Amino acid sequence: MLSITNIPSHKKAIIFELDNVLIPQKDYDLQVYYLFANFIEYLEAFPESKDVIDFMSKRYEVYGNENMFKEVAVTFGIDQKYQENLELLFSNAKLPLKLLLFKEALLLLQELVVERKQIFILTAGNPKQQLNKITQTEWNGLEKYLKVYFADEFNPKPSIESLEYILKENNLNKEDVLIVSKTENDRVMALRYGIDYIAVS
């Protein structure tokens, strides 16, 4: 992750993606799978939630979320009707544990506040799901310094529409802004709009 020394001093505003930049996406996804496995056991009594959680966790490490319900349904004989429940959980789940910022991300955000930089989150994906993540993240008091935008409420990245809106609404010029992310869509979006971009590892 970056430190404040990586941020050019003349930048007034930093735009972050959320997933895997500020918080680990895995921490959200695996908690949703935990809730889903317990939901299935509660309604059907079989399979045991532990077996489903173990399967989903191991598969996630290799394939991520791709075709997860399909593979779980085939492996454990889960009715197709429960796919909708899993999708709803991803948008609405009340997580057992708060999501935590990466340690380096927390330190950087704190330093940016001290330096009086504007901090924006411009996140891709289902806005309801992304908002659910944000509201269940432990921000350590930083939430009052953040402004959040959902790219898909404009046009999905790498469209520059959301960037244009952010700069106009906040009276910023392109040279004032830095995008911090790790996705190809964000890199392309920054390139298209002529905004500096730094990729996090």
N, C-alpha and C positions, 0 to 999 in steps of 0.2 A: 504493500500500500504506500501511498505517497506520504510525505511529510510537508510541513509548511515551507520548507526550503525548496520544494519542487514547484511551488506556485509563484509565477512571476509577480513581483511586487505591484505592478501597475494594474493587475486584474482586480476589478471591483466586485465581480460576481462569479461564483463557481456553480456549475450545474452538474449534479450527480445523477446517475442511474441508481436504483435501489438495490435490486437483486445482485448478489455476489460482488457488490461494490461497497455498500454500507452494511448490509446484513447478509448472512449466508442463506440463499434460497432453500438449501437443504433443511435448515432448521424449521422452516415453515412446512415444507412438503411432508416431512416425516411425521410431524405432529398431526397433520391432517390424516395421514394414513393410519396412525395410531387410533385416532377417533373413529375412523371408518371401520377398522377391524373390530373395535369394541362394539360399535353399532350393529354390525352383522352378527356377532356372537349373541348380543342381547336379543335380537329379533328371531334368530334362527337356531340358536343354541349350538350350532356347528357351522363352520369350523371354529376351533378355539382361536381367540384373538392373537395369542402369542405366536401361533404357527403362521397366521396371515401377516402379522407384523414382521416376523423374521424373513418371510419370503419377499415382501415388498421392500424391506430395507436392503437386502442383498441385491435384488434386481435393480433398485434405484442407483446403486453404486456403479452399475455397468451401463444402464440405458436411460437413467433419469426417469422422467414421467411418461415417456413414450409408450403407448399401448399398455399402460399399467393395469387398467381395469380389465381389459380383455384377457391378459395373461393370468390375473388373479381369478377371474371368473372361470376360465378353463381349468386351472389347477385345482380349485376348491369347489367347483360346481355352484358358484354363486349366480343367482338369477340376474339376468340382464337388466331387470327393472331397477336394480340398485346403482346402476351407473349414474343416474340422475342425482342420487343422494351423495355420491362422491363429488360430483361437480358442484353441488350446492355447498358442501363442506368447504371446498376450496375458496368459495366466495364469502362464506358466513361463519366459519368455524371459530368458536371461542377456544383458544388454545390453552392447554394445561400450563404451559410455561411462557413467559414473556420472551420475545425475540431480542437478542442482544446484538449490538453493533460489533463489528470487528474492532478489536482493540485499537488498531492503527487508525481506523476510520473515526472512532470516538476522539482520539487525540487530535486528529486533523481538524475535525469540526470545532472542537474547543478552541484550537489555535486560530481558526478562521474567524470565530466570534470575537476573540481578543483583538484581532487585526481589523475588525469592523468590515469584513467582507460580507456581501449578500450571499446567502446559501439557498439554492433551489434544488428540488428533486423533480426530475422529469422522467417518469417511469413508464415503461411499455407494459402492455398486457391488459387484461381485464381490469378496468378501473375499480370495480367493487372489490375484487380480490386484492389489488395492490393497496387500496385504502385499508382493508382489513389487516394487512401486514403492518402498515404504518401505525395504526391505532394500537396495535399490540406489541410495538417495539418499545424497549426501554431507552428513552432518549436522554436520560440524565439531565433533564432541564433544558435541553437544546431545542425542544420542539417549538418554543416561542420565537426562535430565530429562523425557522424553516418556512419556505413557501413551496407548496406541492402542486405539481401539474401532472395530468395524465395524458400521455401522447395520444392514446386511442380515442380520446374525446375530440381530437382534432382530426388527424389522419395518422395511421400507424407509422412509426419510424421505418425507414429513414426519411419520410416526408419532413420538410423543414417548417411546416405550418405551425407546429407548436413552438418552435424556436422563435419564429417571427412574432408570435403573440407575446411570449415572455419578454422579449427585448422591448417591444412597443409598450407593454403595460408597465414596465419598470424603468422606462426612460434610459435604456442601456444601448451603447453602440457595440458593434461586433468585437472591436478590439478590447472592450472592457471585460469580455466573458471568456471563461475556460470551461470546457466540458471534460468531466472525469468519468470514465466508464471502462468497459472491457468488451463491448459487443461490436460486431462489424457494422450493425445498423447505426450505432451512435457515431462510429468513425466516419461512415459515409455521410451521415446527416451533417456532421460538423464540416466536412470537406465541401459539401454542396453549398453550405451557407457561409463558408469562409470564417469559421470560428475555430480557435485553437483547441486542440484535443490532446489529452494525455490518457494513455491506457494504463490501468492498474494490473498488476500481476496476480 
